[in-house]
Amino acid sequence: MMHGFIPESRYYAYKTWHEIRDLPDKANVPLILPIGSIEQHGPHLPVAVDSALTLGVIGEALNRLPASNPAICLPPVYYGKSNEHDGFPGTITISANTLTTLLMEIGEQAYISGFRKLVLVNGHGGQPEILRIVARDLHVKHPDFHTWHLFVWDVPHQIDALLSEKEAAIGIHAGDAETSLMMKLLPNTVHMDRAVASWPAERRPDQLTYFIGKLTKAWTTRDISSNGTVGDPTVATLAKGREILDQLASGWVRVFDEIHQWPIDSQHGR
């Protein structure tokens, strides 16, 4: 089934062109575009993680969304800019230019179809800058086109309370949180017998720039991990995965409600 985690009734590709043309109050319909990646996630997780987690979380949120919110979800963009994972078999990356062009053209077609609220939901940490540029450029080109560039993990939550202090700070790839959530969403793809913790070099107390944080150095995964994992997946559990999904989905319900209510005649946030 094409829709996967997304509710059938909210899946854009299942609608006829008449149904899309005749959507009531189309300008206020949140049109959601999930964007993931196909990239290595250590020896224990599939290459689909970023795409799968994004769709799983958004799908759960859309299942909880009241019928009064007409949000619908476009077919996802599975491929992303993942060249930081070059050198690990399985990664399929596209360039920043390709991703930018693709998203700009999808956005342009959404505008032509009458939508005025486009929500770019990103699940891969290597490409938020691209989504930010695309969202801004679409809004500059069409001032009445309201565009959001959002990261699937950035909604309100208390997930850090489930993780170790070190994991919460620098467990950025295939660690406890992602592995736990995959146990909930796609358990048959998780191989805990292959899970191994891996961490980047410790940050010195007087060190200002680092791989993670506000003052960052460019890096590839090979620079900071020998096996593609950055974090400790060995402590992941299904119970944590259930709680993470619940918290993220609850946060996204709030976000989608706010976007639905956002005044389309407003050119300034308030």
C-alpha positions as CSV (number, residue, x, y, z in Angstrom):
1,M,0.0,0.0,0.0
2,M,1.4,3.3,-1.0
3,H,0.2,5.3,2.0
4,G,2.1,3.2,4.6
5,F,1.9,4.9,8.0
6,I,-0.2,7.8,6.5
7,P,-4.0,7.5,6.9
8,E,-5.6,6.6,3.6
9,S,-8.1,9.4,3.9
10,R,-5.3,12.0,4.2
11,Y,-3.1,10.6,1.5
12,Y,-2.9,13.1,-1.4
13,A,-2.0,10.6,-4.1
14,Y,-5.2,8.6,-3.5
15,K,-7.4,11.6,-4.4
16,T,-8.7,12.3,-7.9
17,W,-8.0,15.6,-9.6
18,H,-11.6,16.5,-9.1
19,E,-11.4,15.9,-5.4
20,I,-8.2,18.0,-5.1
21,R,-9.8,20.8,-7.2
22,D,-12.9,20.8,-5.1
23,L,-11.3,20.7,-1.6
24,P,-13.2,23.1,0.7
25,D,-11.3,26.1,1.8
26,K,-8.2,24.8,0.1
27,A,-6.1,27.8,1.0
28,N,-6.2,26.7,4.6
29,V,-5.5,23.0,4.1
30,P,-2.1,22.2,5.6
31,L,-0.3,20.3,2.8
32,I,2.4,18.2,4.3
33,L,5.6,17.0,2.5
34,P,7.7,14.5,4.4
35,I,11.3,14.5,3.4
36,G,13.7,11.8,4.5
37,S,16.8,10.1,3.2
38,I,18.2,6.7,2.3
39,E,21.5,6.4,4.2
40,Q,23.4,4.0,6.5
41,H,22.3,3.8,10.1
42,G,25.0,1.6,11.6
43,P,25.1,-2.2,11.4
44,H,21.8,-2.7,13.2
45,L,19.3,-0.4,11.5
46,P,18.0,-0.2,7.9
47,V,19.0,2.6,5.5
48,A,15.4,3.8,5.5
49,V,15.5,5.1,9.1
50,D,15.1,8.9,8.5
51,S,12.3,8.3,6.0
52,A,10.5,5.7,8.1
53,L,10.6,7.7,11.3
54,T,9.3,10.8,9.6
55,L,6.4,8.9,8.0
56,G,5.7,7.0,11.2
57,V,5.5,10.1,13.4
58,I,3.5,12.2,10.9
59,G,1.2,9.3,10.3
60,E,0.5,8.8,14.0
61,A,-0.1,12.6,14.3
62,L,-2.5,12.6,11.4
63,N,-4.4,9.6,12.9
64,R,-4.9,11.7,16.0
65,L,-5.9,14.9,14.2
66,P,-9.5,15.8,14.5
67,A,-11.6,15.8,11.3
68,S,-12.0,19.6,11.6
69,N,-8.3,19.9,10.5
70,P,-8.2,18.9,6.8
71,A,-4.4,18.4,6.6
72,I,-3.3,16.0,3.8
73,C,0.0,14.4,3.1
74,L,1.9,14.3,-0.2
75,P,3.9,11.2,-1.2
76,P,7.2,11.5,0.6
77,V,10.6,12.4,-0.8
78,Y,12.6,9.3,0.2
79,Y,16.0,10.5,-1.0
80,G,18.0,13.3,0.6
81,K,21.4,15.0,0.7
82,S,23.3,12.4,2.7
83,N,26.9,12.7,1.3
84,E,28.3,12.9,4.8
85,H,27.6,9.1,4.9
86,D,29.6,8.4,1.7
87,G,31.9,5.5,2.2
88,F,29.3,3.3,3.8
89,P,27.5,1.0,1.4
90,G,23.8,1.5,1.2
91,T,23.7,5.3,1.3
92,I,22.0,6.8,-1.8
93,T,22.5,10.6,-1.8
94,I,21.4,13.3,-4.1
95,S,23.0,16.7,-4.4
96,A,21.9,19.9,-2.6
97,N,21.1,21.3,-6.0
98,T,18.9,18.3,-7.0
99,L,17.0,18.4,-3.7
100,T,16.5,22.1,-3.9
101,T,15.2,21.9,-7.5
102,L,12.9,19.0,-6.6
103,L,11.4,20.7,-3.6
104,M,11.0,24.0,-5.4
105,E,9.1,22.4,-8.3
106,I,6.9,20.4,-5.9
107,G,6.1,23.6,-4.0
108,E,5.4,25.5,-7.2
109,Q,2.9,22.8,-8.4
110,A,1.2,22.8,-5.0
111,Y,0.7,26.6,-5.4
112,I,-0.6,26.2,-8.9
113,S,-3.1,23.6,-7.5
114,G,-4.5,26.2,-5.1
115,F,-2.8,25.3,-1.8
116,R,-1.4,28.2,0.3
117,K,0.1,26.3,3.2
118,L,3.0,24.0,2.6
119,V,4.7,22.1,5.5
120,L,8.1,20.7,4.7
121,V,8.8,18.0,7.4
122,N,12.4,16.9,7.4
123,G,13.7,13.8,9.0
124,H,17.4,14.0,8.1
125,G,19.8,16.1,10.0
126,G,22.0,16.7,7.0
127,Q,19.6,18.9,5.0
128,P,17.7,21.5,7.2
129,E,19.5,24.3,5.5
130,I,18.2,23.3,2.1
131,L,14.6,23.2,3.4
132,R,15.0,26.6,5.0
133,I,16.2,28.1,1.6
134,V,13.3,26.4,-0.3
135,A,10.7,27.5,2.1
136,R,12.0,31.1,2.0
137,D,12.3,31.2,-1.8
138,L,8.8,29.9,-2.3
139,H,7.4,32.5,0.0
140,V,9.4,35.3,-1.6
141,K,8.2,34.2,-5.0
142,H,4.6,33.9,-3.8
143,P,3.9,36.2,-0.8
144,D,0.6,34.5,-0.2
145,F,2.2,31.1,0.0
146,H,2.9,30.2,3.6
147,T,5.7,27.7,3.9
148,W,7.2,26.0,6.9
149,H,10.5,24.2,7.2
150,L,10.3,21.9,10.2
151,F,12.3,19.0,11.7
152,V,10.5,15.9,12.9
153,W,12.3,15.9,16.3
154,D,11.8,19.6,17.1
155,V,8.2,19.6,18.3
156,P,7.6,20.0,22.1
157,H,8.6,16.8,24.0
158,Q,10.5,15.5,27.0
159,I,12.4,12.7,25.2
160,D,15.7,13.7,26.8
161,A,14.4,12.4,30.1
162,L,14.3,8.9,28.6
163,L,18.0,9.1,27.5
164,S,21.4,9.3,29.2
165,E,22.9,12.7,29.5
166,K,25.6,11.8,26.9
167,E,23.0,10.3,24.5
168,A,20.8,13.4,24.8
169,A,23.8,15.7,24.0
170,I,25.6,13.9,21.2
171,G,23.7,10.7,20.3
172,I,22.8,12.0,16.9
173,H,22.7,8.9,14.6
174,A,21.3,5.4,15.1
175,G,21.6,5.7,18.8
176,D,19.1,5.0,21.6
177,A,16.2,7.3,20.5
178,E,16.2,6.3,16.8
179,T,16.7,2.6,17.6
180,S,13.9,2.6,20.2
181,L,11.5,4.3,17.8
182,M,12.3,1.9,15.0
183,M,11.5,-1.0,17.4
184,K,8.0,0.5,17.6
185,L,7.5,1.3,14.0
186,L,9.4,-1.4,12.0
187,P,10.6,-4.0,14.5
188,N,11.5,-6.6,11.9
189,T,14.2,-4.3,10.5
190,V,16.0,-3.8,13.9
191,H,19.0,-6.2,14.6
192,M,19.9,-5.6,18.2
193,D,22.4,-8.5,18.1
194,R,24.5,-6.2,15.8
195,A,24.1,-3.0,17.8
196,V,27.3,-1.4,19.1
197,A,27.8,1.9,20.8
198,S,30.1,4.4,19.0
199,W,31.0,8.0,20.1
200,P,33.0,10.9,18.6
201,A,36.2,12.0,20.3
202,E,35.5,13.8,23.6
203,R,35.2,17.5,23.5
204,R,37.9,19.3,25.6
205,P,36.6,21.6,28.4
206,D,38.2,24.6,26.7
207,Q,37.2,23.7,23.1
208,L,34.9,26.1,21.4
209,T,34.2,24.4,18.1
210,Y,33.0,20.8,17.8
211,F,31.1,18.4,15.5
212,I,27.8,19.2,17.3
213,G,26.6,22.5,18.8
214,K,26.4,26.1,17.9
215,L,30.0,26.5,16.7
216,T,30.5,23.5,14.4
217,K,33.1,22.0,12.2
218,A,32.1,20.3,9.0
219,W,32.4,16.5,9.3
220,T,31.6,13.2,7.6
221,T,30.5,10.2,9.5
222,R,33.8,8.5,8.9
223,D,35.4,11.4,10.9
224,I,33.5,10.5,14.0
225,S,32.4,6.9,13.8
226,S,34.0,3.7,12.6
227,N,30.7,1.8,12.2
228,G,28.2,4.5,11.2
229,T,26.6,4.8,14.7
230,V,26.9,7.9,16.8
231,G,25.4,7.0,20.1
232,D,24.5,3.9,22.1
233,P,21.8,1.8,20.6
234,T,22.4,-1.1,22.9
235,V,20.1,0.4,25.6
236,A,17.2,1.0,23.2
237,T,13.8,-0.5,24.2
238,L,10.4,-0.9,22.8
239,A,8.9,0.9,25.8
240,K,11.0,3.9,25.0
241,G,10.0,3.7,21.4
242,R,6.3,3.8,22.3
243,E,6.8,6.8,24.6
244,I,8.9,8.7,21.9
245,L,6.2,8.1,19.3
246,D,3.5,9.3,21.6
247,Q,5.4,12.5,22.6
248,L,6.4,13.4,19.0
249,A,2.9,12.7,17.6
250,S,1.3,14.8,20.3
251,G,3.6,17.6,19.5
252,W,2.8,17.4,15.8
253,V,-0.9,17.5,16.4
254,R,-0.3,20.9,18.1
255,V,1.8,22.1,15.2
256,F,-0.7,21.0,12.5
257,D,-3.5,22.7,14.5
258,E,-1.5,25.9,14.6
259,I,-0.8,25.8,10.9
260,H,-4.4,25.2,10.1
261,Q,-5.4,28.2,12.1
262,W,-2.6,30.5,10.7
263,P,-4.2,33.4,8.9
264,I,-3.5,33.2,5.2
265,D,-3.7,37.0,4.8
266,S,-0.9,37.5,7.3
267,Q,2.5,38.4,5.9
268,H,4.1,38.5,9.3
269,G,4.4,36.0,12.1
270,R,2.6,36.8,15.3
